[in-house]
């Protein structure tokens, strides 16, 4: 009935019309086919759903609700409901509008019309809750969370580049942080020794043991092995698979993950933001290997994406660094705003 209430008015359908069911189903079919063939719509809806999963999995939200679902009755129609309402652990409430940006250049801005920004501001003022713009920079799998009040003017529009958004980023307020550890991460598969004949390009092997390493140290703890596997699967470090051959026999196969250009003398390397790791997990369940969307969201609750590393975790063989990234003190201004029109 709710779907009929949405589609019915545009198709001039009435519940007591003769043949209304078939007409309604045809309208649904047409709308679905149109959406299925519009990649930008599908990517936008998937990213919108992903934000809710990321926010829930980061662990600092008491509740997350779709703000733009259902009817809105207000004295002014010049309102734009954001996508989500978040209640944080400290009982702070924020409203979040989610955007997907797939621009190729870091210097290419994501822009918004003055009318759109004003409608969000009106909603912010009406409901007395701050609005934030959450942007997924999909080419780099990075999230930013920028207060609406700080979205800068760009000529006749509002907007920001990825670099500017990162300077204003407040993702830490919902639990995001950067993770680092010591490379390389290695998954070593020991196999029954197999003789490699000259020119042989295909060998059938049987795995007899598995070991994991972090920064050259063998990982023994069960939980730490899960940490290494999680970082290898979703961390984004380039991977390679060298093999060990001794006296012409294949002994083991390594899966190695490490940054392309380690920082000399630093002792650790950044893996990703926790939000990026969660987003990569989300993508695994919603996008095919060739980049086609198969689901808008996984068929399980957001909590299933949470990989909980205790705050007091120190690690024996997998050292861990966490960095909370605060926004820059750089202030933006709404002076000389573009005029609506």
Secondary structure in CASP SS format (residue, H / E / C, confidence):
PFRMAT SS
TARGET T0000
AUTHOR 0000-0000-0000
METHOD secondary structure of the structure
MODEL  1
X C 1.00
X H 1.00
X H 1.00
X H 1.00
X H 1.00
X H 1.00
X H 1.00
X H 1.00
X H 1.00
X H 1.00
X H 1.00
X C 1.00
X C 1.00
X C 1.00
X C 1.00
X C 1.00
X C 1.00
X C 1.00
X C 1.00
X H 1.00
X H 1.00
X H 1.00
X H 1.00
X H 1.00
X H 1.00
X H 1.00
X H 1.00
X H 1.00
X H 1.00
X H 1.00
X H 1.00
X H 1.00
X H 1.00
X H 1.00
X H 1.00
X H 1.00
X C 1.00
X C 1.00
X H 1.00
X H 1.00
X H 1.00
X H 1.00
X H 1.00
X H 1.00
X H 1.00
X H 1.00
X H 1.00
X H 1.00
X H 1.00
X H 1.00
X H 1.00
X H 1.00
X H 1.00
X H 1.00
X H 1.00
X H 1.00
X H 1.00
X H 1.00
X C 1.00
X C 1.00
X E 1.00
X E 1.00
X E 1.00
X E 1.00
X E 1.00
X E 1.00
X C 1.00
X C 1.00
X C 1.00
X C 1.00
X C 1.00
X C 1.00
X C 1.00
X C 1.00
X C 1.00
X C 1.00
X C 1.00
X C 1.00
X C 1.00
X C 1.00
X C 1.00
X C 1.00
X C 1.00
X E 1.00
X E 1.00
X E 1.00
X E 1.00
X E 1.00
X C 1.00
X C 1.00
X C 1.00
X C 1.00
X E 1.00
X E 1.00
X E 1.00
X E 1.00
X E 1.00
X E 1.00
X E 1.00
X E 1.00
X E 1.00
X C 1.00
X C 1.00
X C 1.00
X C 1.00
X C 1.00
X C 1.00
X C 1.00
X C 1.00
X E 1.00
X E 1.00
X E 1.00
X C 1.00
X H 1.00
X H 1.00
X H 1.00
X H 1.00
X H 1.00
X H 1.00
X H 1.00
X H 1.00
X H 1.00
X H 1.00
X H 1.00
X H 1.00
X H 1.00
X H 1.00
X C 1.00
X C 1.00
X C 1.00
X E 1.00
X E 1.00
X E 1.00
X E 1.00
X E 1.00
X E 1.00
X E 1.00
X C 1.00
X C 1.00
X C 1.00
X C 1.00
X E 1.00
X E 1.00
X E 1.00
X E 1.00
X E 1.00
X E 1.00
X H 1.00
X H 1.00
X H 1.00
X C 1.00
X C 1.00
X E 1.00
X E 1.00
X C 1.00
X C 1.00
X E 1.00
X E 1.00
X E 1.00
X E 1.00
X C 1.00
X H 1.00
X H 1.00
X H 1.00
X H 1.00
X H 1.00
X H 1.00
X C 1.00
X C 1.00
X C 1.00
X H 1.00
X H 1.00
X H 1.00
X H 1.00
X C 1.00
X C 1.00
X C 1.00
X E 1.00
X E 1.00
X E 1.00
X E 1.00
X C 1.00
X C 1.00
X C 1.00
X E 1.00
X E 1.00
X E 1.00
X E 1.00
X E 1.00
X E 1.00
X E 1.00
X E 1.00
X E 1.00
X E 1.00
X E 1.00
X C 1.00
X C 1.00
X C 1.00
X C 1.00
X C 1.00
X C 1.00
X C 1.00
X C 1.00
X C 1.00
X C 1.00
X C 1.00
X E 1.00
X E 1.00
X E 1.00
X E 1.00
X E 1.00
X E 1.00
X E 1.00
X E 1.00
X C 1.00
X C 1.00
X E 1.00
X E 1.00
X C 1.00
X C 1.00
X C 1.00
X H 1.00
X H 1.00
X H 1.00
X H 1.00
X H 1.00
X H 1.00
X H 1.00
X H 1.00
X H 1.00
X H 1.00
X H 1.00
X H 1.00
X H 1.00
X C 1.00
X C 1.00
X C 1.00
X C 1.00
X E 1.00
X E 1.00
X C 1.00
X C 1.00
X E 1.00
X E 1.00
X E 1.00
X E 1.00
X C 1.00
X C 1.00
X E 1.00
X E 1.00
X E 1.00
X E 1.00
X E 1.00
X E 1.00
X E 1.00
X E 1.00
X E 1.00
X C 1.00
X C 1.00
X C 1.00
X C 1.00
X C 1.00
X C 1.00
X C 1.00
X C 1.00
X C 1.00
X C 1.00
X C 1.00
X E 1.00
X E 1.00
X E 1.00
X E 1.00
X E 1.00
X H 1.00
X H 1.00
X H 1.00
X H 1.00
X H 1.00
X H 1.00
X H 1.00
X H 1.00
X H 1.00
X H 1.00
X H 1.00
X H 1.00
X H 1.00
X E 1.00
X C 1.00
X C 1.00
X C 1.00
X C 1.00
X C 1.00
X E 1.00
X C 1.00
X C 1.00
X C 1.00
X C 1.00
X C 1.00
X C 1.00
X C 1.00
X C 1.00
X H 1.00
X H 1.00
X H 1.00
X H 1.00
X C 1.00
X C 1.00
X C 1.00
X C 1.00
X C 1.00
X C 1.00
X C 1.00
X C 1.00
X C 1.00
X C 1.00
X C 1.00
X C 1.00
X C 1.00
X C 1.00
X C 1.00
X E 1.00
X E 1.00
X E 1.00
X C 1.00
X C 1.00
X C 1.00
X C 1.00
X C 1.00
X C 1.00
X C 1.00
X C 1.00
X C 1.00
X C 1.00
X C 1.00
X C 1.00
X C 1.00
X C 1.00
X C 1.00
X C 1.00
X C 1.00
X C 1.00
END
